[in-house]
Amino acid sequence: MQEINFFCRKCKKSLKLSYIPCGNNDTQVMNSMIIRCHTNRCTRVVTLKNFTEGRMIEKTDTSGKCYL
């Protein structure tokens, strides 16, 4: 499995956060984690609730980028 890097959906900047999938699609990942975009222009905050590894892999494109 390859590493998944997270990016802000609004400003397309990196959230400087990555995840290596373990292979079980039903596993909850980063439950109740609050992720904030750190750029000056973007004030977006994402709280991950019931976010499974399978859903994360569906959102990931071929280059390993997942936009939250």
C-alpha positions in Angstrom: 0.0 0.0 0.0 1.1 3.5 -0.7 1.1 6.5 1.6 -2.0 8.8 1.4 -1.4 12.5 1.8 -4.1 14.9 2.8 -4.9 18.2 1.2 -7.5 21.0 1.8 -10.4 20.8 -0.6 -10.9 24.5 -0.5 -7.4 25.9 -1.1 -5.7 22.7 -2.4 -2.8 23.2 0.0 -1.2 20.3 1.9 -2.4 19.6 5.4 1.1 18.1 6.2 -0.6 14.9 7.3 -0.2 11.4 5.8 -1.6 8.0 6.5 -0.4 4.5 5.5 -3.3 2.1 5.0 -3.2 -1.3 6.8 -5.5 -3.0 4.3 -8.8 -3.5 6.4 -11.4 -1.3 4.8 -13.8 -1.3 7.8 -11.3 0.1 10.2 -12.1 3.6 11.6 -9.2 5.9 11.1 -8.4 9.2 12.9 -11.7 9.1 14.8 -12.7 12.5 16.3 -9.5 14.1 15.0 -9.8 17.8 14.2 -7.7 18.9 11.3 -7.2 22.6 10.5 -5.8 24.1 7.3 -2.8 26.2 8.4 -2.6 28.7 5.6 -3.4 32.4 6.3 -6.2 32.7 3.7 -8.1 29.5 4.5 -9.9 29.0 7.8 -11.3 25.5 7.1 -11.5 23.0 10.0 -12.4 19.3 9.4 -13.6 16.9 12.1 -13.4 13.3 11.0 -16.3 11.2 12.4 -17.0 7.6 11.4 -14.3 7.9 8.7 -13.2 4.4 7.6 -10.2 3.4 5.6 -12.3 2.2 2.7 -13.9 5.6 2.4 -10.5 7.3 2.5 -9.3 5.0 -0.3 -12.3 5.9 -2.4 -11.6 9.7 -2.0 -7.9 9.2 -2.9 -6.8 9.8 -6.5 -4.1 7.9 -8.4 -1.3 10.1 -7.1 -2.1 9.4 -3.5 -3.8 12.7 -2.7 -7.0 12.8 -0.5 -8.8 16.1 -0.4 -10.7 16.7 2.8 
